[in-house]
Amino acid sequence: MAQIDDFPPTGENQAAVKSPLLKRTFQALSYREFRVLWLGAFTSTVGTWMQKVAQSWLVLMLTGSAFLLGLDAFLGDAPILLFSLIGGVVADRMDRRRLLLTSQYLQMTFALILAALIYFDKVSVWHILLLSFLTGSAQAFGGPAYQALIPTLVQKKDLSNAIALSSIQFNLARIIGPVVAGLAFTAFGAAACFLLNGVSFLAVIFSLSSFKSRVLTRESGGKLLEELRSGLSFVRQQPVLQALSFLAFCSTFFGVPLITMLPVFARDVFQLGPKGYSGLLACTGVGAVIGALVVAALGNFQQKGKVALALQVFFGAMMILFSLSSALWLSLCALFLAGIALVAVFALITSLVQLKAPEAMRGRVVSIYMMAFRGGTPLGSLTTGFLASQASPAWVLAGNGLMMCLVGGTFLMLRQRVRLD
């Protein structure tokens, strides 16, 4: 394994540490275009989480199958494995803003189609699975463009803060979205959740359309496949990026199924309905927001990698506790603490990758990382869903938590620390 160390704070960053805590925590929001994009993305992500909740519960209602629940999550993220590398090359060759707009329009269309199918009582599980795949395909191109766009909106010294704030908007939406989804699902049915999600994409579209500064088009350096190979070659020569990508893959492969399997635990362990499931999901979101706020406030501190590994072990322990607990209060505590740990791990690893990526091939480097980071989600969800349909979901999820502990603990014992020079 690669020897990894922490990125040392620069003099500029050390000065930032002396600034007031509140200003330091939300520093990236002082940049107009980042602030506008943050607000638009937050609104849209609330809608996305509403759809996630409604869709998971709908699949469970239609089929009662833990495997199909995992398959739906797999198909939603599988395009990351198939198309994200190409999406990264495209993000380095064209206007990233325009690429993002196209992705948003497509996702909005798919959400509205599903809302119509449900409203007219024409929906079948294959409709849901197909539209999950199509939505994931749009995200496979929009994701690298979004991640590559963020560093162009803030100064490098504030990049870690911007990434942490992006995690905050995602996880704050994860709190609000499920709560609204539970209310809308109960009062108006699943169609309302999908309709509201479709409308929410307009927020991002308006935000991107308001940008007034630089043209984001990148000059093409060659043919698409040649640029793809150059990106892969660069990552192969960077052991640090390989190690970070491996850790990200393990975190999503073993960790994200905790979220995927929540409907099963809500229904079978705690005898809860959609509102109860939304509450479990929101609990992880509250923890995630707190974790992201802490990372944002700390900024560019030393030994980020070591902290991320310790938190990965802690997250695994919370997974085990949740899996084996039958007491609702204890499970809620475990979910809350797991949310803190997991988002902190993601934010720290992602910021290190962004700082290591050169601007000329940022889209390609980020897409390779995203393939590992997001690719672990569909594979982990499918594997966990299959195993949970054959054995006890509690023991399967506990096994995932144990693997998280083993991976993080192994890196720690080998004194692996994340470093960017």
ZASE-608706 format. One record per residue: residue number from 0; x, y, z of N, C-alpha, C in turn. Coordinates in pm, whole numbers. Example, Ala and Ser with C-alpha at 12.3 -4.5 7.8 and 13.67 -1.06 7.14 Angstrom:
// residues 2
     k     n.px     n.py     n.pz    ca.px    ca.py    ca.pz     c.px     c.py     c.pz
     0     1319     -569      780     1230     -450      780     1320     -330      780
     1     1285     -225      708     1367     -106      714     1290        3      787
***
This chain:
// residues 421
     k     n.px     n.py     n.pz    ca.px    ca.py    ca.pz     c.px     c.py     c.pz
     0       84     -120        0        0        0        0       87      125        0
     1       32      232      -53      108      357      -63      122      423       73
     2      239      486       94      257      566      215      191      702      192
     3       99      737      278       26      862      261       42      951      384
     4       59     1082      363       77     1178      472      -23     1291      460
     5      -27     1378      551     -124     1486      548      -71     1609      476
     6     -164     1681      414     -133     1805      344     -107     1914      448
     7       15     1970      453       46     2070      555      -21     2203      525
     8      -72     2272      625     -133     2402      602      -33     2503      548
     9      -72     2583      451       12     2690      400        0     2810      493
    10       88     2910      472       79     3030      554      -55     3098      540
    11     -111     3093      416     -241     3155      391     -350     3086      470
    12     -341     2952      475     -441     2876      548     -426     2895      699
    13     -301     2909      744     -280     2930      885     -342     3063      929
    14     -337     3162      842     -400     3290      874     -550     3275      882
    15     -603     3188      794     -749     3167      793     -796     3106      923
    16     -708     3024      985     -747     2957     1108     -771     3058     1220
    17     -704     3175     1209     -717     3276     1313     -846     3358     1299
    18     -917     3341     1189    -1039     3418     1168    -1148     3366     1260
    19    -1255     3446     1282    -1364     3402     1368    -1422     3270     1320
    20    -1469     3190     1415    -1516     3055     1384    -1631     3056     1282
    21    -1730     3143     1303    -1845     3144     1214    -1805     3182     1072
    22    -1721     3282     1058    -1676     3325      926    -1596     3215      859
    23    -1511     3148      935    -1428     3041      879    -1514     2923      835
    24    -1619     2894      913    -1704     2779      881    -1778     2799      749
    25    -1822     2921      720    -1902     2948      601    -1829     3036      500
    26    -1697     3030      501    -1615     3117      418    -1649     3106      269
    27    -1668     2985      219    -1691     2966       75    -1820     3032       27
    28    -1915     3053      117    -2041     3116       79    -2023     3266       51
    29    -1905     3323       79    -1881     3462       46    -1860     3481     -104
    30    -1836     3372     -179    -1823     3377     -324    -1964     3367     -385
    31    -2003     3467     -463    -2140     3476     -512    -2184     3352     -588
    32    -2104     3310     -686    -2148     3199     -772    -2155     3069     -695
    33    -2063     3047     -600    -2072     2927     -517    -2197     2934     -430
    34    -2227     3052     -375    -2345     3068     -290    -2474     3040     -369
    35    -2482     3094     -490    -2601     3073     -574    -2616     2925     -609
    36    -2504     2861     -645    -2509     2718     -679    -2546     2635     -557
    37    -2493     2673     -440    -2522     2600     -317    -2671     2603     -287
    38    -2733     2719     -298    -2876     2732     -270    -2960     2653     -370
    39    -2922     2659     -498    -2995     2583     -598    -2980     2434     -578
    40    -2857     2391     -549    -2834     2248     -527    -2907     2199     -403
    41    -2913     2283     -300    -2984     2243     -178    -3132     2219     -207
    42    -3195     2312     -279    -3336     2297     -311    -3360     2170     -392
    43    -3276     2147     -491    -3291     2028     -574    -3267     1900     -495
    44    -3169     1904     -404    -3138     1783     -328    -3248     1748     -230
    45    -3320     1849     -178    -3438     1820      -96    -3537     1737     -176
    46    -3561     1778     -302    -3650     1702     -388    -3599     1563     -417
    47    -3468     1552     -438    -3409     1420     -466    -3429     1325     -349
    48    -3410     1374     -226    -3430     1289     -110    -3576     1254      -90
    49    -3666     1344     -128    -3808     1311     -123    -3837     1192     -215
    50    -3777     1197     -335    -3798     1087     -429    -3734      958     -379
    51    -3615      968     -320    -3547      848     -270    -3634      777     -166
    52    -3689      854      -75    -3773      795       29    -3897      731      -32
    53    -3967      807     -117    -4089      756     -178    -4061      635     -266
    54    -3950      640     -339    -3918      532     -431    -3883      403     -356
    55    -3804      416     -251    -3769      297     -173    -3894      233     -112
    56    -3980      317      -54    -4101      264        9    -4196      207      -96
    57    -4202      268     -214    -4288      220     -322    -4242       84     -370
    58    -4112       66     -388    -4059      -64     -431    -4093     -171     -328
    59    -4079     -136     -201    -4108     -233      -95    -4258     -266      -92
    60    -4343     -167     -117    -4487     -190     -119    -4528     -278     -238
    61    -4467     -252     -353    -4504     -325     -474    -4454     -469     -474
    62    -4336     -492     -413    -4272     -623     -425    -4248     -693     -292
    63    -4228     -615     -183    -4191     -676      -55    -4055     -742      -56
    64    -3971     -707     -153    -3843     -776     -174    -3726     -688     -135
    65    -3642     -738      -44    -3518     -668       -9    -3421     -668     -126
    66    -3425     -776     -206    -3336     -785     -322    -3370     -676     -425
    67    -3499     -657     -456    -3538     -555     -552    -3511     -415     -498
    68    -3517     -400     -367    -3480     -272     -306    -3332     -243     -333
    69    -3249     -347     -316    -3107     -332     -346    -3082     -315     -495
    70    -3162     -384     -579    -3146     -373     -724    -3179     -233     -772
    71    -3282     -172     -715    -3318      -36     -753    -3204       61     -721
    72    -3144       46     -602    -3030      130     -565    -2911      102     -657
    73    -2894      -25     -696    -2784      -62     -786    -2800        5     -921
    74    -2921       -3     -978    -2944       54    -1111    -2934      206    -1110
    75    -2964      268     -996    -2952      413     -987    -2808      460     -989
    76    -2717      377     -939    -2577      417     -931    -2486      341    -1026
    77    -2533      233    -1088    -2451      155    -1181    -2396      238    -1296
    78    -2471      335    -1350    -2415      417    -1459    -2286      489    -1421
    79    -2264      511    -1291    -2138      571    -1248    -2022      483    -1291
    80    -2039      351    -1278    -1936      257    -1320    -1921      256    -1472
    81    -2031      274    -1542    -2030      261    -1688    -1987      389    -1760
    82    -2030      504    -1709    -2017      627    -1787    -1937      738    -1722
    83    -1902      727    -1594    -1840      842    -1527    -1704      878    -1585
    84    -1626      779    -1631    -1496      810    -1690    -1512      894    -1816
    85    -1610      857    -1899    -1638      935    -2018    -1691     1073    -1978
    86    -1775     1074    -1874    -1827     1201    -1824    -1716     1294    -1778
    87    -1610     1238    -1718    -1498     1320    -1674    -1422     1381    -1790
    88    -1404     1304    -1898    -1338     1357    -2017    -1422     1469    -2078
    89    -1553     1446    -2087    -1643     1548    -2143    -1638     1675    -2059
    90    -1628     1659    -1927    -1623     1776    -1837    -1496     1858    -1858
    91    -1389     1793    -1908    -1265     1865    -1937    -1262     1924    -2078
    92    -1362     1889    -2160    -1360     1931    -2300    -1466     2037    -2333
    93    -1566     2053    -2249    -1675     2144    -2282    -1714     2231    -2164
    94    -1807     2320    -2186    -1858     2409    -2082    -1924     2324    -1973
    95    -1864     2324    -1855    -1915     2241    -1745    -2054     2286    -1702
    96    -2078     2415    -1712    -2209     2467    -1676    -2317     2412    -1770
    97    -2288     2413    -1901    -2385     2363    -1998    -2408     2213    -1980
    98    -2302     2139    -1951    -2315     1996    -1927    -2404     1969    -1806
    99    -2385     2050    -1701    -2469     2037    -1582    -2615     2067    -1611
   100    -2639     2171    -1691    -2776     2206    -1726    -2846     2092    -1800
   101    -2776     2031    -1894    -2834     1918    -1968    -2870     1804    -1873
   102    -2781     1776    -1779    -2806     1670    -1681    -2930     1701    -1598
   103    -2946     1827    -1556    -3061     1865    -1473    -3193     1853    -1549
   104    -3193     1894    -1676    -3315     1883    -1757    -3357     1737    -1772
   105    -3261     1649    -1794    -3293     1507    -1811    -3349     1448    -1682
   106    -3284     1477    -1570    -3331     1423    -1443    -3471     1475    -1409
   107    -3497     1601    -1440    -3629     1657    -1416    -3734     1584    -1499
   108    -3703     1555    -1623    -3796     1483    -1711    -3828     1344    -1658
   109    -3726     1272    -1613    -3748     1136    -1563    -3834     1136    -1437
   110    -3813     1234    -1350    -3894     1243    -1227    -4040     1270    -1261
   111    -4064     1358    -1355    -4202     1391    -1392    -4271     1274    -1461
   112    -4198     1197    -1540    -4255     1077    -1603    -4302      979    -1497
   113    -4218      957    -1395    -4254      863    -1289    -4373      914    -1209
   114    -4379     1045    -1187    -4494     1103    -1117    -4623     1078    -1194
   115    -4616     1093    -1325    -4734     1071    -1409    -4777      925    -1407
   116    -4681      834    -1414    -4713      690    -1412    -4783      651    -1282
   117    -4736      707    -1171    -4797      676    -1042    -4935      739    -1031
   118    -4947      863    -1076    -5075      934    -1065    -5185      863    -1143
   119    -5150      813    -1262    -5250      744    -1345    -5255      594    -1319
   120    -5188      550    -1211    -5191      410    -1167    -5142      315    -1276
   121    -5036      355    -1345    -4978      272    -1451    -4839      221    -1415
   122    -4794      251    -1294    -4656      220    -1261    -4637       72    -1229
   123    -4527       17    -1277    -4482     -118    -1244    -4338     -108    -1195
   124    -4292     -213    -1131    -4158     -206    -1075    -4053     -187    -1184
   125    -4078     -240    -1307    -3978     -224    -1413    -3969      -79    -1459
   126    -4078       -2    -1447    -4071      141    -1476    -3974      210    -1380
   127    -3987      175    -1253    -3902      238    -1151    -3756      202    -1175
   128    -3730       75    -1205    -3593       30    -1226    -3532       97    -1350
   129    -3609      106    -1458    -3558      168    -1581    -3528      316    -1560
   130    -3620      387    -1496    -3599      530    -1474    -3487      556    -1374
   131    -3466      464    -1281    -3350      476    -1192    -3221      472    -1272
   132    -3214      380    -1368    -3094      367    -1451    -3074      492    -1538
   133    -3180      544    -1597    -3169      663    -1682    -3128      785    -1600
   134    -3185      799    -1480    -3147      910    -1394    -3001      900    -1354
   135    -2957      778    -1320    -2816      757    -1286    -2724      789    -1402
   136    -2770      762    -1524    -2689      791    -1643    -2668      941    -1659
   137    -2775     1018    -1635    -2763     1164    -1641    -2668     1214    -1532
   138    -2674     1154    -1414    -2587     1195    -1304    -2441     1159    -1332
   139    -2418     1053    -1409    -2281     1011    -1440    -2206     1116    -1520
   140    -2279     1198    -1597    -2216     1308    -1670    -2221     1438    -1591
   141    -2328     1459    -1517    -2339     1582    -1439    -2249     1584    -1317
   142    -2227     1467    -1255    -2147     1459    -1133    -2004     1509    -1150
   143    -1927     1455    -1247    -1790     1506    -1267    -1788     1655    -1301
   144    -1886     1701    -1379    -1891     1843    -1414    -1913     1928    -1290
   145    -2002     1884    -1200    -2030     1959    -1078    -1906     1963     -987
   146    -1843     1848     -968    -1726     1842     -881    -1610     1922     -939
   147    -1595     1919    -1073    -1487     1994    -1136    -1517     2143    -1140
   148    -1644     2179    -1131    -1683     2321    -1134    -1654     2391    -1003
   149    -1671     2321     -891    -1657     2383     -759    -1522     2453     -740
   150    -1406     2390     -775    -1278     2458     -754    -1262     2585     -837
   151    -1341     2603     -944    -1333     2725    -1025    -1414     2839     -965
   152    -1493     2810     -863    -1580     2912     -802    -1522     2972     -676
   153    -1419     2907     -617    -1357     2957     -495    -1206     2952     -509
   154    -1136     3025     -422     -991     3018     -421     -947     2885     -361
   155     -825     2845     -395     -775     2715     -352     -774     2702     -200
   156     -744     2811     -129     -736     2806       17     -872     2775       80
   157     -981     2801        5    -1115     2777       57    -1180     2652       -3
   158    -1103     2571      -76    -1161     2456     -144    -1212     2351      -45
   159    -1134     2321       58    -1179     2223      158    -1308     2270      225
   160    -1317     2398      252    -1437     2454      313    -1556     2441      218
   161    -1534     2467       88    -1642     2456      -11    -1693     2313      -21
   162    -1603     2217      -17    -1643     2076      -25    -1723     2036       98
   163    -1678     2083      215    -1753     2052      338    -1891     2118      335
   164    -1900     2241      284    -2029     2308      275    -2121     2238      175
   165    -2063     2180       70    -2143     2102      -24    -2199     1978       45
   166    -2120     1919      133    -2169     1806      210    -2282     1848      303
   167    -2270     1971      358    -2375     2021      446    -2507     2036      371
   168    -2502     2096      251    -2628     2114      177    -2689     1979      142
   169    -2605     1882      107    -2657     1749       73    -2723     1684      194
   170    -2657     1693      308    -2709     1624      426    -2817     1702      499
   171    -2814     1836      488    -2926     1914      541    -3053     1880      462
   172    -3036     1863      331    -3149     1820      248    -3193     1679      285
   173    -3098     1598      331    -3132     1461      373    -3215     1460      500
   174    -3209     1568      577    -3295     1581      695    -3434     1629      652
   175    -3435     1736      573    -3562     1798      536    -3640     1713      437
   176    -3571     1660      337    -3637     1583      232    -3719     1465      284
   177    -3660     1377      366    -3737     1264      417    -3858     1305      502
   178    -3842     1413      580    -3955     1458      663    -4069     1505      574
   179    -4037     1588      475    -4140     1637      382    -4197     1520      302
   180    -4111     1425      264    -4156     1310      187    -4256     1226      267
   181    -4226     1206      396    -4317     1128      480    -4454     1192      490
   182    -4455     1326      503    -4582     1398      511    -4656     1395      377
   183    -4582     1421      268    -4644     1424      135    -4692     1286       94
   184    -4613     1183      126    -4650     1046       90    -4779     1007      162
   185    -4786     1040      289    -4904     1004      368    -5028     1082      325
   186    -5009     1212      297    -5124     1298      266    -5169     1289      120
   187    -5071     1280       28    -5106     1290     -115    -5063     1170     -199
   188    -4981     1081     -141    -4936      966     -217    -4798      987     -276
   189    -4743      880     -334    -4606      884     -386    -4590      981     -501
   190    -4693      998     -582    -4683     1084     -700    -4642     1226     -663
   191    -4690     1276     -549    -4657     1412     -506    -4507     1427     -481
   192    -4444     1324     -425    -4300     1330     -399    -4220     1340     -528
   193    -4260     1263     -629    -4189     1265     -756    -4214     1396     -830
   194    -4335     1449     -821    -4367     1577     -885    -4285     1690     -824
   195    -4280     1695     -692    -4204     1800     -625    -4055     1789     -657
   196    -4005     1666     -669    -3865     1650     -708    -3840     1705     -847
   197    -3931     1675     -941    -3915     1728    -1076    -3910     1880    -1078
   198    -3998     1943    -1003    -4002     2089     -998    -3875     2145     -933
   199    -3818     2072     -836    -3702     2123     -762    -3579     2140     -851
   200    -3572     2070     -963    -3456     2084    -1052    -3449     2223    -1113
   201    -3561     2294    -1115    -3561     2430    -1169    -3469     2521    -1089
   202    -3451     2491     -960    -3364     2575     -876    -3220     2572     -925
   203    -3170     2453     -958    -3033     2441    -1008    -3023     2504    -1147
   204    -3126     2482    -1228    -3125     2537    -1364    -3118     2690    -1359
   205    -3198     2753    -1273    -3194     2898    -1259    -3060     2945    -1204
   206    -3004     2869    -1108    -2875     2906    -1049    -2765     2907    -1154
   207    -2755     2801    -1231    -2651     2791    -1334    -2670     2896    -1442
   208    -2795     2926    -1473    -2824     3026    -1578    -2786     3167    -1533
   209    -2772     3189    -1402    -2741     3323    -1350    -2592     3352    -1347
   210    -2506     3254    -1375    -2362     3275    -1370    -2322     3382    -1471
   211    -2237     3475    -1429    -2198     3585    -1517    -2049     3583    -1553
   212    -1971     3504    -1483    -1827     3512    -1501    -1778     3420    -1611
   213    -1659     3373    -1597    -1579     3307    -1699    -1654     3204    -1783
   214    -1607     3185    -1905    -1653     3074    -1987    -1580     2950    -1941
   215    -1654     2843    -1918    -1595     2726    -1853    -1546     2621    -1952
   216    -1548     2652    -2081    -1504     2555    -2181    -1354     2530    -2168
   217    -1313     2405    -2179    -1173     2368    -2177    -1127     2331    -2318
   218    -1003     2364    -2349     -952     2328    -2480     -929     2178    -2488
   219     -969     2120    -2600     -952     1977    -2620     -807     1947    -2651
   220     -749     1850    -2584     -610     1813    -2608     -596     1694    -2699
   221     -700     1641    -2752     -692     1525    -2839     -823     1453    -2846
   222     -817     1331    -2896     -938     1251    -2907     -985     1207    -2769
   223    -1115     1176    -2762    -1175     1143    -2633    -1104     1027    -2566
   224    -1079      919    -2640    -1014      802    -2579     -870      831    -2539
   225     -803      917    -2616     -666      954    -2579     -665     1031    -2447
   226     -761     1122    -2431     -769     1198    -2306     -809     1110    -2189
   227     -894     1011    -2216     -930      916    -2110     -808      838    -2065
   228     -728      793    -2161     -607      718    -2126     -508      804    -2049
   229     -498      931    -2086     -404     1019    -2015     -448     1039    -1870
   230     -579     1047    -1846     -629     1060    -1710     -600      935    -1628
   231     -625      818    -1686     -596      692    -1617     -447      678    -1589
   232     -364      720    -1686     -219      711    -1668     -172      801    -1554
   233     -231      919    -1544     -194     1011    -1436     -225      950    -1300
   234     -344      893    -1285     -384      834    -1157     -296      713    -1123
   235     -259      635    -1226     -171      520    -1201      -36      563    -1146
   236        6      683    -1178      136      733    -1131      125      805     -996
   237        4      807     -940      -19      875     -813      -72      776     -709
   238       17      709     -634      -27      612     -532     -123      671     -430
   239     -110      800     -403     -199      864     -306     -342      861     -355
   240     -364      897     -482     -498      896     -538     -555      754     -542
   241     -471      655     -570     -517      517     -570     -563      474     -431
   242     -484      510     -330     -520      473     -192     -649      542     -148
   243     -663      671     -183     -784      744     -146     -906      687     -216
   244     -890      649     -342    -1001      590     -417    -1041      455     -358
   245     -944      378     -315     -974      248     -253    -1050      267     -123
   246    -1008      362      -41    -1078      388       85    -1220      437       60
   247    -1236      522      -42    -1370      571      -75    -1460      457     -122
   248    -1405      367     -202    -1483      252     -250    -1530      166     -133
   249    -1439      137      -41    -1475       54       75    -1582      122      160
   250    -1569      254      176    -1666      327      259    -1807      318      201
   251    -1818      332       68    -1951      327        6    -2001      184      -11
   252    -1911       91      -45    -1952      -49      -66    -2008     -108       63
   253    -1938      -87      173    -1982     -145      301    -2071      -52      382
   254    -2057       81      363    -2126      175      450    -2262      221      401
   255    -2276      252      272    -2402      306      220    -2519      208      232
   256    -2497       75      225    -2611      -17      247    -2684        4      379
   257    -2620       70      475    -2691      106      598    -2814      191      564
   258    -2798      285      469    -2910      369      427    -3008      290      341
   259    -2953      208      250    -3038      131      158    -3131       35      231
   260    -3083      -24      338    -3161     -125      411    -3250      -67      520
   261    -3250       64      537    -3332      124      643    -3482       92      630
   262    -3540       87      508    -3682       51      500    -3712      -87      558
   263    -3618     -181      540    -3637     -316      594    -3639     -313      746
   264    -3543     -240      806    -3538     -231      952    -3658     -154     1006
   265    -3699      -47      935    -3815       31      980    -3941      -57      984
   266    -3959     -139      882    -4081     -219      873    -4075     -344      961
   267    -3963     -417      953    -3958     -550     1016    -3908     -548     1160
   268    -3821     -455     1195    -3765     -453     1331    -3845     -359     1421
   269    -3877     -241     1369    -3941     -140     1454    -4089     -122     1422
   270    -4141     -195     1322    -4283     -188     1283    -4327      -44     1258
   271    -4248       28     1177    -4276      167     1143    -4326      179     1000
   272    -4399      287      972    -4446      316      837    -4355      415      768
   273    -4404      481      661    -4321      576      588    -4267      690      675
   274    -4350      740      767    -4303      848      855    -4188      801      944
   275    -4201      679      997    -4095      625     1081    -3966      604     1004
   276    -3979      553      882    -3862      535      795    -3797      670      767
   277    -3879      772      739    -3826      907      715    -3751      958      838
   278    -3802      926      956    -3736      967     1079    -3599      904     1096
   279    -3588      775     1064    -3459      707     1071    -3360      772      974
   280    -3408      799      853    -3321      859      752    -3280     1000      792
   281    -3374     1076      847    -3343     1212      890    -3243     1213     1004
   282    -3245     1111     1088    -3152     1103     1201    -3007     1095     1151
   283    -2985     1014     1048    -2850     1008      991    -2814     1142      928
   284    -2914     1210      871    -2889     1339      810    -2848     1445      910
   285    -2911     1446     1028    -2873     1541     1133    -2727     1520     1173
   286    -2690     1395     1192    -2551     1365     1225    -2456     1406     1115
   287    -2497     1384      989    -2413     1418      876    -2389     1569      868
   288    -2492     1648      893    -2476     1794      891    -2377     1838      997
   289    -2387     1781     1116    -2294     1816     1223    -2151     1778     1186
   290    -2135     1658     1128    -2003     1615     1085    -1944     1708      981
   291    -2025     1750      883    -1978     1840      779    -1944     1979      835
   292    -2024     2026      932    -1997     2156      995    -1862     2154     1067
   293    -1833     2044     1134    -1705     2032     1205    -1590     2036     1105
   294    -1603     1962      995    -1497     1961      893    -1480     2100      833
   295    -1593     2168      805    -1586     2303      748    -1518     2400      844
   296    -1546     2389      973    -1486     2479     1072    -1337     2453     1089
   297    -1296     2327     1081    -1155     2293     1097    -1071     2339      979
   298    -1132     2340      859    -1060     2385      740     -946     2291      704
   299     -829     2347      675     -714     2268      630     -624     2233      748
   300     -663     2131      826     -586     2092      943     -494     1975      910
   301     -400     1948      998     -305     1840      976     -366     1703     1006
   302     -308     1600      944     -343     1460      966     -490     1431      933
   303     -537     1489      823     -674     1463      779     -696     1315      750
   304     -595     1252      689     -609     1111      654     -622     1021      777
   305     -541     1048      877     -545      969      999     -680      983     1069
   306     -732     1106     1071     -864     1129     1130     -972     1056     1051
   307     -962     1060      917    -1061      992      833    -1062      842      859
   308     -945      783      875     -936      638      900     -997      603     1037
   309     -968      685     1137    -1025      659     1270    -1177      669     1267
   310    -1228      766     1193    -1373      781     1181    -1436      667     1102
   311    -1361      612     1007    -1413      498      933    -1431      377     1025
   312    -1337      356     1114    -1348      248     1212    -1469      274     1305
   313    -1483      398     1348    -1594      433     1436    -1728      412     1366
   314    -1736      449     1238    -1859      429     1162    -1895      281     1156
   315    -1794      196     1131    -1818       52     1128    -1875        1     1260
   316    -1823       54     1370    -1873       13     1502    -2018       55     1521
   317    -2055      174     1472    -2193      220     1483    -2287      137     1395
   318    -2239       91     1280    -2318        2     1196    -2350     -128     1268
   319    -2250     -183     1333    -2269     -307     1408    -2370     -286     1521
   320    -2354     -173     1592    -2447     -144     1702    -2590     -131     1651
   321    -2610      -57     1541    -2744      -41     1486    -2802     -174     1441
   322    -2721     -255     1376    -2768     -381     1321    -2819     -477     1428
   323    -2752     -478     1542    -2784     -576     1646    -2877     -520     1753
   324    -2912     -392     1743    -2999     -330     1843    -3146     -349     1806
   325    -3227     -377     1907    -3372     -384     1887    -3443     -269     1961
   326    -3365     -184     2027    -3419      -68     2098    -3414       53     2006
   327    -3527      114     1983    -3534      225     1887    -3442      340     1927
   328    -3442      377     2056    -3360      490     2100    -3211      465     2077
   329    -3167      340     2101    -3027      307     2081    -2992      308     1933
   330    -3083      259     1852    -3061      258     1707    -3053      400     1652
   331    -3138      489     1704    -3135      628     1660    -3002      695     1696
   332    -2952      664     1816    -2820      718     1856    -2710      667     1764
   333    -2715      538     1731    -2615      480     1642    -2621      543     1504
   334    -2742      565     1452    -2757      628     1321    -2704      771     1323
   335    -2732      843     1430    -2686      981     1443    -2532      987     1441
   336    -2468      902     1521    -2321      901     1527    -2261      849     1397
   337    -2327      753     1334    -2280      701     1205    -2285      811     1100
   338    -2390      894     1103    -2401     1004     1009    -2287     1103     1024
   339    -2250     1135     1148    -2138     1226     1173    -2010     1170     1112
   340    -1983     1042     1140    -1858      981     1098    -1849      966      947
   341    -1957      918      884    -1949      887      742    -1929     1012      658
   342    -2004     1119      686    -1989     1239      603    -1854     1305      626
   343    -1800     1296      746    -1667     1351      772    -1562     1275      692
   344    -1575     1143      685    -1483     1062      604    -1491     1104      458
   345    -1613     1115      405    -1631     1152      265    -1573     1290      236
   346    -1602     1387      324    -1556     1524      301    -1404     1533      304
   347    -1341     1465      399    -1196     1470      411    -1127     1405      292
   348    -1175     1288      252    -1114     1218      139    -1134     1297        9
   349    -1255     1348      -11    -1283     1423     -134    -1199     1549     -143
   350    -1181     1621      -33    -1100     1743      -37     -955     1712      -70
   351     -903     1600      -20     -766     1562      -52     -750     1528     -200
   352     -849     1461     -256     -844     1429     -399     -849     1557     -482
   353     -938     1651     -449     -950     1776     -524     -820     1856     -518
   354     -756     1859     -402     -631     1934     -388     -518     1871     -469
   355     -525     1742     -492     -421     1673     -567     -443     1682     -717
   356     -565     1709     -762     -597     1705     -905     -554     1835     -974
   357     -477     1827    -1085     -444     1947    -1161     -565     1996    -1239
   358     -577     2127    -1258     -695     2185    -1322     -717     2131    -1463
   359     -609     2108    -1538     -622     2066    -1678     -693     1933    -1694
   360     -683     1847    -1592     -750     1717    -1601     -833     1688    -1476
   361     -882     1794    -1415     -960     1778    -1293    -1084     1691    -1316
   362    -1152     1712    -1429    -1272     1633    -1458    -1241     1485    -1465
   363    -1128     1450    -1529    -1092     1308    -1542    -1050     1248    -1408
   364     -969     1320    -1332     -926     1269    -1201    -1047     1250    -1109
   365    -1133     1351    -1107    -1252     1343    -1022    -1344     1229    -1067
   366    -1356     1208    -1199    -1443     1101    -1248    -1390      963    -1209
   367    -1258      948    -1209    -1199      820    -1166    -1225      797    -1018
   368    -1207      903     -941    -1238      894     -798    -1386      865     -776
   369    -1472      934     -853    -1616      913     -839    -1657      771     -876
   370    -1587      713     -973    -1619      576    -1010    -1596      482     -892
   371    -1491      509     -815    -1467      430     -694    -1564      468     -583
   372    -1579      599     -563    -1663      651     -455    -1811      616     -476
   373    -1865      650     -593    -2004      621     -622    -2024      477     -668
   374    -1922      419     -729    -1935      282     -779    -1953      179     -668
   375    -1897      209     -552    -1915      116     -441    -2059      108     -394
   376    -2136      214     -418    -2275      217     -371    -2363      114     -440
   377    -2368      109     -575    -2455        9     -638    -2409     -134     -613
   378    -2278     -156     -615    -2227     -291     -591    -2256     -335     -447
   379    -2235     -244     -353    -2262     -276     -213    -2410     -296     -186
   380    -2494     -211     -248    -2639     -223     -227    -2692     -354     -286
   381    -2644     -389     -406    -2689     -512     -470    -2643     -634     -390
   382    -2517     -633     -349    -2463     -746     -272    -2534     -760     -138
   383    -2549     -648      -68    -2615     -652       62    -2761     -691       48
   384    -2828     -638      -55    -2968     -673      -78    -2986     -822     -105
   385    -2895     -879     -184    -2902    -1022     -214    -2879    -1105      -89
   386    -2773    -1072      -14    -2742    -1148      107    -2853    -1133      211
   387    -2913    -1012      219    -3021     -990      316    -3147    -1068      280
   388    -3163    -1101      151    -3279    -1182      110    -3256    -1330      138
   389    -3130    -1367      162    -3097    -1507      189    -3072    -1535      337
   390    -3038    -1431      411    -3005    -1448      553    -3062    -1329      631
   391    -3025    -1320      757    -3075    -1212      842    -3015    -1078      798
   392    -3098     -978      764    -3045     -846      728    -2957     -786      837
   393    -2992     -813      963    -2914     -758     1074    -2771     -811     1072
   394    -2755     -941     1052    -2621     -998     1053    -2542     -959      928
   395    -2611     -943      815    -2543     -899      694    -2489     -758      712
   396    -2571     -669      768    -2528     -531      789    -2417     -524      895
   397    -2427     -611      995    -2320     -616     1096    -2188     -660     1033
   398    -2195     -752      937    -2075     -795      864    -2014     -680      786
   399    -2100     -597      725    -2050     -478      656    -1975     -386      752
   400    -2033     -365      870    -1968     -280      969    -1834     -335     1012
   401    -1827     -467     1026    -1700     -530     1064    -1594     -507      957
   402    -1633     -517      830    -1538     -494      721    -1489     -349      720
   403    -1579     -256      752    -1537     -116      762    -1430      -99      870
   404    -1451     -163      982    -1353     -156     1091    -1220     -217     1050
   405    -1225     -329      980    -1102     -398      939    -1021     -315      840
   406    -1089     -255      742    -1018     -174      641     -953      -53      707
   407    -1032       24      782     -977      142      848     -869      106      948
   408     -892       -1     1026     -794      -43     1125     -664      -89     1062
   409     -674     -158      948     -553     -205      879     -467      -89      834
   410     -529       13      773     -453      130      731     -392      202      851
   411     -466      210      961     -413      276     1078     -293      202     1137
   412     -304       70     1145     -195      -10     1202      -70       -5     1115
   413      -92       12      983       22       24      893       72      167      883
   414       15      255      968       54      396      975       34      466      842
   415      -78      431      777     -112      499      652     -174      634      686
   416     -115      740      636     -168      874      656     -181      942      521
   417     -286     1021      507     -310     1083      377     -222     1206      360
   418     -148     1211      251      -54     1321      225      -69     1376       85
   419      -66     1509       71      -60     1577      -58       53     1678      -51
   420      148     1666     -141      262     1758     -143      235     1873     -240
***
